[in-house]
């Protein structure tokens, strides 16, 4: 009869325990590997997206440089101005190339630069068209200048019309006019409000557009605010609170001196409350250099 060793029966099955432990370790490592691969895929996708976005922005800026180079060649009298614009493009291009992350923060600047370029091109085309018309008119006039005094009068009339066209082209324009009531909080923070009783000031913000042919220098911009009844908000009725517009004296609410150097400039003009504001629709009009340059409306509620 065989004898059984009790110690062998009680001895733990280390191989089974080791196998279970190895299985658990394999499961954990597999899970970690899958998670790591997912993270790598996410990072790779993000990098590809950022790279594509960056390539697109770089291409836009390179195209802007080429456009300004061509404008400089075609309009040598404006080379200095276009070179300054190109320097801004090159500076932004270097920022984009050196950027390690998303370049979406530069898109607004690029859009603005492209807008300025289009304005230059439109203004130059208009001037070329006017010059071409003037050349044709002058050629015709020279051939018949001595014929009659009537033709001389016609020439004077045509030159006057051309002068008026150039004058209109050099007039300032505004866009993005935003008028509203505000409450001034601590540290000068301005909070928009439509409640007429809460309004402390009326704020009118706008952008004066670029104009390559306008006369640069200090510009006085006049603001007229009409309340719902059509009355002009003004500090007084005397000449010191008026300005000339097409031979007529107009009251103004506020005025602001603006340094204009032919490029777009943002401006805000304020009217401080003298008495409580009436609920209803208000109209704001802007004037400069004897021209109406913008208008808008806003509403104050009870």
Buried (B, 14 or more C-beta within 10 A) or exposed (E): EEEEEEEEEEEEEEEEEEEEEEEEEEEEEEEEEEEEEEEEEEEEEEEEEBEEBBEEBBEBBEEBBEBBEEBBEEBEEBBEBBEEBBEBBBEBBEBBEEBEEEBEEBBEBBEEBBEBBEBBEEBBEBBEEBEEEBEEBBEEBEEEEEEEEEBBEBBEEBBEEBEEBBEEBBBBBBEEBBBBBBBBEEEEEBEEBBEBEEBBBBBBBBBBBBBBBBEEEEBEBBBBBBBBEEEBBBBEEEEEBBBEBEEEEBBBBBBBEBEBEBBBBEBEBBBEEEEEBEBEEBBBBBBBBEBBBBEBEBEBEE
